[in-house]
Amino acid sequence: MTARIPRRAALAAPAALLAPSAAPAQANWPERPVTMVVPFAPGGTPDIGARLLAPKMSEFLGQGVAVENRAGAGSTIGTRAVVQARPDGYTVLMGSISFLTAPLTIQPMPFDPVETLRAVCLVSTSPYILVVRADSPARDIAGFHALAKAQGAKLNYGSAGNGTPLHLGAELYKLMMGVDLTHVSYRGTGPAVTALLSGEVSMVFADVPGVTAHIAAGAVRPLATLVKERIAQFPDVPTMAESDGRLADYEVYTWAMLAAPKATPDGPVMRLNEAARRAAQSPEVAQRFAELGFDYIGSSPAEGDARLAREKAKWLDVIRRANIRADL
C-alpha cells in the first residue's frame, strides 16, 4: 500500500481573490486584534492548527490573533458563539469537521452550519486513527475486530464529543461490523486520550495530530487509520478499509477549517484567507504540519463553501441511517 504524502498547494491566490471590489476593505482591515475560537479543549487538530497558525497570521495581518478555547456540546458551544458574533471578521472559528456534523445530530437543530457560516479557508485535512493503550489485549486490528465481537458493549470508546466525526465514525464501524461498543464523550481529543491513558476507556478514535506524541512515546498503540490509503507518518499501520471486506467503503477524516459568520464581508474574508495560507506555507509551520500529519489544502472561500455543502449531505445520510441523535 502506498503511503499518502501531504500535498503542497500553490501559495499564489486565485485572481478572484484579488478582485478590485475587495481592495478597499482589504486595505483597511484589520484595525484591531482577531479572536480565533476553537470549539474544543486544547490538544486536538483544530487547537494545534490554530496555535501553529495564529502567530504567523498576526505577522501578516499586522494585528494580534488570539486563540480562545470554548469547548463543550460536541463543538456547538464554541461554534454558536461565532455564528452569533458580529460579522466583521474579528471573531472567526478554527474548527474540525465537527462544527459541521455536531449540529446535524441535535433535535431540533440549533443552527444550520452551512447556512450560518461561510468558509474562509480549508487549511488542511487530517486522517483519523484508532488507538488503544499499550497494554491492550488487541495487538493489531484483526485482534480488535475479534475483541469487539467477543466483548461488545463491555468495551467503551472515547471520542471528542457527541456528534463529532470520531463519534459518528465509531458508530459507523459498529453498523458495518455488526458489533456493539459503548460511547463515552469528552470535550475534545486531548481529554479523550487522557482518559485512555488512565484506563477510563478501552480505545479512542482520534485525530492523528492529537495522538502522534503518545504513539511515539509508546503509551498508545495505533491499530488502523480511518482513511482509505496508508499515511506517511505510520506506513506500517493498516487502514480500516483493508482490514476487513465489510469495511471496504469506510473512511472518516477531519479538517482544520477557518470559518466566519455568514454575513462577513468579502474584504476581511479574503485577508484572512491570504494570511492563513501564507502562515501555513511558512517553512516552520509547513514542517510541523508535515510532522503531525496535516495535509495542506489552502482552499479559496468558495472551495471551502462547496466542501461544507458536500460534507453536510454525506454526514446527514450517515446520521439518518445510523439513527444518531445527540440531545445537547
C-alpha positions in Angstrom: 0.0 0.0 0.0 1.4 3.4 -1.0 1.8 5.9 1.8 -0.2 9.1 1.4 2.2 12.1 1.2 0.9 15.5 2.3 0.1 17.8 -0.7 1.6 21.2 -1.1 -0.8 23.5 -2.9 0.5 26.7 -4.7 0.6 29.7 -2.4 -0.4 32.2 -5.1 -4.0 33.4 -4.6 -6.5 32.9 -7.4 -7.2 36.0 -9.4 -10.8 36.1 -8.0 -9.4 36.7 -4.5 -7.8 39.9 -5.7 -10.9 41.5 -7.2 -10.9 45.3 -7.1 -14.2 45.4 -5.2 -12.5 43.8 -2.2 -9.5 46.1 -2.3 -10.7 48.9 -0.1 -11.9 46.6 2.7 -8.7 44.6 2.5 -6.6 47.8 2.7 -8.3 49.0 5.9 -8.9 45.7 7.7 -8.0 44.7 10.4 -7.8 47.6 12.7 -7.8 45.6 16.0 -7.0 42.1 17.1 -8.8 39.0 15.8 -10.2 36.3 18.1 -9.9 32.7 16.7 -12.4 30.5 18.6 -11.5 26.8 18.9 -14.7 24.9 19.9 -12.7 22.2 21.7 -10.3 21.8 24.7 -6.6 22.1 23.9 -4.9 19.2 22.2 -6.9 18.2 19.1 -6.5 19.0 15.4 -8.2 22.5 15.3 -6.4 23.6 18.5 -3.0 22.5 17.3 -3.7 24.1 13.9 -4.9 27.3 15.4 -1.8 27.7 17.7 0.6 27.0 14.8 -1.1 29.5 12.5 -2.1 32.3 14.9 1.4 33.8 15.4 2.2 33.9 11.7 -1.2 35.2 10.8 -0.6 38.0 13.3 2.6 38.9 11.5 0.9 39.0 8.1 -2.2 40.9 9.3 -0.4 43.4 11.5 -2.7 42.7 14.4 -2.8 40.1 17.1 -4.7 36.8 16.6 -5.7 35.3 19.9 -6.8 31.7 20.2 -9.7 31.1 22.6 -10.9 27.6 23.5 -14.7 27.3 24.0 -15.3 23.6 24.5 -18.5 21.6 25.0 -21.5 20.1 23.5 -19.6 18.4 20.7 -18.2 21.8 19.5 -21.6 23.5 19.3 -20.9 25.9 22.2 -17.9 27.5 20.5 -19.4 27.3 17.0 -22.6 29.0 18.2 -20.5 31.8 19.7 -19.0 32.5 16.3 -22.4 32.1 14.5 -23.8 34.8 16.8 -20.8 37.1 16.7 -20.8 40.4 14.8 -20.0 39.5 11.1 -17.0 41.8 10.8 -14.1 39.3 10.6 -12.8 39.9 14.1 -14.4 36.7 15.5 -13.7 33.6 13.5 -13.8 29.8 14.0 -11.0 27.3 13.7 -12.8 24.1 13.7 -12.6 20.5 12.8 -15.4 18.8 10.7 -17.3 18.5 14.0 -18.6 22.1 13.7 -20.5 20.8 10.7 -21.6 17.4 11.9 -22.4 18.0 15.6 -25.5 20.3 14.9 -26.8 17.8 12.5 -27.3 15.2 15.3 -29.3 17.5 17.6 -33.1 17.7 17.5 -34.1 20.4 16.9 -31.0 21.5 15.0 -29.6 24.6 16.9 -28.3 26.1 13.8 -27.5 25.1 10.2 -23.7 25.3 9.9 -23.9 25.7 6.1 -26.5 28.5 6.3 -24.9 30.4 9.2 -21.2 30.2 8.4 -19.0 30.9 5.4 -15.7 29.2 4.8 -12.6 31.4 5.0 -10.1 28.7 4.2 -9.9 24.9 4.4 -6.4 25.0 5.7 -5.7 21.2 5.9 -7.2 17.8 6.3 -6.0 15.1 8.7 -6.7 11.4 9.0 -8.2 9.7 12.0 -6.7 6.7 13.7 -7.9 4.0 16.1 -5.6 3.7 19.2 -5.6 1.5 22.3 -3.4 1.6 25.4 0.0 -0.1 25.0 -1.2 -2.9 27.4 -4.4 -3.6 25.4 -5.1 -7.3 24.5 -5.8 -6.0 21.0 -2.3 -6.3 19.4 -3.5 -5.5 15.9 -6.6 -4.5 14.0 -7.7 -8.2 13.5 -7.4 -8.7 17.2 -9.5 -5.6 17.8 -12.2 -6.9 15.5 -12.2 -10.1 17.4 -12.3 -8.4 20.8 -15.2 -6.1 19.7 -17.2 -9.1 18.6 -16.5 -11.1 21.8 -17.0 -8.3 24.3 -19.4 -5.9 22.6 -20.8 -3.2 24.9 -18.3 -4.1 27.6 -15.8 -2.2 25.5 -16.1 1.6 25.7 -14.6 4.1 23.4 -13.7 7.7 23.9 -14.5 10.4 21.4 -14.0 14.2 21.0 -17.7 14.7 21.8 -21.3 13.8 20.9 -21.9 14.3 17.2 -18.2 14.6 16.3 -16.9 12.5 13.4 -15.0 10.5 15.9 -18.3 9.5 17.5 -20.0 9.1 14.1 -17.0 7.1 12.8 -17.2 4.7 15.7 -21.0 4.3 15.2 -20.5 3.6 11.5 -17.9 1.0 12.4 -20.5 -0.7 14.7 -23.1 -0.7 11.9 -20.7 -2.1 9.3 -19.2 -4.8 11.5 -22.4 -5.7 13.4 -20.9 -5.1 16.9 -21.7 -3.0 19.9 -19.5 -0.6 21.7 -20.3 1.9 24.5 -19.6 5.6 23.8 -18.0 7.9 26.3 -18.0 11.6 25.3 -15.2 14.1 26.1 -14.5 17.7 25.4 -12.0 17.1 22.6 -9.3 14.6 21.6 -7.0 15.7 24.4 -9.3 14.7 27.2 -10.3 11.5 25.4 -6.7 10.5 25.1 -6.1 11.3 28.7 -9.0 9.0 29.6 -7.5 6.3 27.5 -4.1 6.6 29.2 -5.8 6.4 32.7 -7.8 3.4 31.7 -11.3 5.0 31.7 -11.9 3.9 28.1 -10.6 0.9 26.1 -9.9 2.7 22.8 -10.1 6.1 21.2 -11.0 7.1 17.7 -8.6 10.1 17.5 -7.1 12.6 15.1 -3.5 11.9 14.2 -2.0 15.2 15.4 -3.7 14.6 18.8 -2.0 11.2 19.4 1.2 11.3 17.5 3.3 12.2 20.5 1.7 9.4 22.6 2.3 6.9 19.8 6.0 8.0 19.6 6.3 7.6 23.4 4.9 4.1 23.3 2.0 4.9 25.6 -0.7 4.0 23.0 -0.7 1.5 20.1 -2.1 2.5 16.7 -4.3 -0.2 15.2 -5.7 1.3 12.0 -6.2 4.6 10.2 -9.7 5.6 9.2 -8.8 6.8 5.7 -8.5 4.6 2.6 -4.8 4.9 2.0 -2.0 4.3 4.4 -0.4 7.5 5.7 3.2 8.7 5.6 3.5 9.1 9.3 2.6 5.5 10.0 3.1 3.5 6.8 3.0 0.1 8.7 -0.4 0.8 10.2 -3.2 -0.7 8.0 -6.4 1.1 7.1 -9.8 0.1 8.3 -10.8 -0.4 4.7 -8.1 -3.0 4.1 -8.6 -4.8 7.4 -12.0 -6.4 6.6 -14.1 -6.7 3.5 -17.1 -5.3 5.3 -15.2 -2.0 5.8 -14.2 -1.5 2.2 -16.0 1.8 1.9 -15.1 3.0 5.4 -13.5 6.5 5.5 -13.5 9.2 8.2 -11.2 12.2 8.3 -11.2 15.7 9.8 -10.0 19.1 8.8 -8.8 22.4 10.1 -11.1 25.0 8.6 -11.3 28.7 9.3 -14.8 30.0 9.1 -16.7 33.2 9.8 -20.3 34.3 10.3 -22.2 34.1 7.1 -22.6 37.9 6.6 -18.9 38.6 7.0 -17.9 40.9 4.0 -15.5 39.6 1.4 -12.8 42.0 2.3 -12.0 40.6 5.8 -12.6 37.0 4.5 -10.0 37.5 1.7 -7.5 39.0 4.0 -7.9 36.1 6.5 -7.7 33.6 3.7 -4.4 35.1 2.5 -3.0 35.2 6.0 -4.0 31.6 6.8 -2.4 30.3 3.6 0.8 32.3 4.0 1.1 31.2 7.6 0.5 27.5 6.7 3.2 27.7 3.9 5.8 29.4 6.1 8.7 27.0 6.5 8.4 26.4 10.2 4.6 25.8 10.1 4.8 23.7 7.0 7.4 21.4 8.6 5.2 21.0 11.7 2.2 20.3 9.5 4.1 17.5 7.7 5.4 16.0 11.0 1.9 16.0 12.6 0.0 14.6 9.6 -1.7 17.8 8.4 -2.4 17.5 4.6 -2.2 21.1 3.4 -5.1 22.2 1.2 -5.3 26.0 1.3 -8.7 26.4 -0.4 -10.4 29.6 -1.5 -13.5 30.6 0.4 -15.7 29.4 -2.5 -14.0 26.0 -2.5 -14.4 25.8 1.3 -18.1 26.5 1.0 -18.5 23.8 -1.6 -16.8 21.3 0.7 -19.1 22.2 3.5 -22.2 21.6 1.3 -20.9 18.2 0.1 -19.9 17.0 3.6 -23.2 18.1 5.1 -25.0 15.8 2.6 -22.7 12.9 3.2 -22.9 13.0 7.0 -26.7 13.7 7.1 -27.1 10.4 5.3 -24.9 8.6 7.8 -26.7 10.2 10.8 -30.1 9.2 9.5 -29.1 5.6 8.6 -27.5 5.1 11.9 -30.3 7.0 13.8 -27.7 9.1 15.7 -29.2 11.7 17.9 -27.4 13.8 20.5 -29.7 15.9 22.8 -27.2 18.5 23.9 
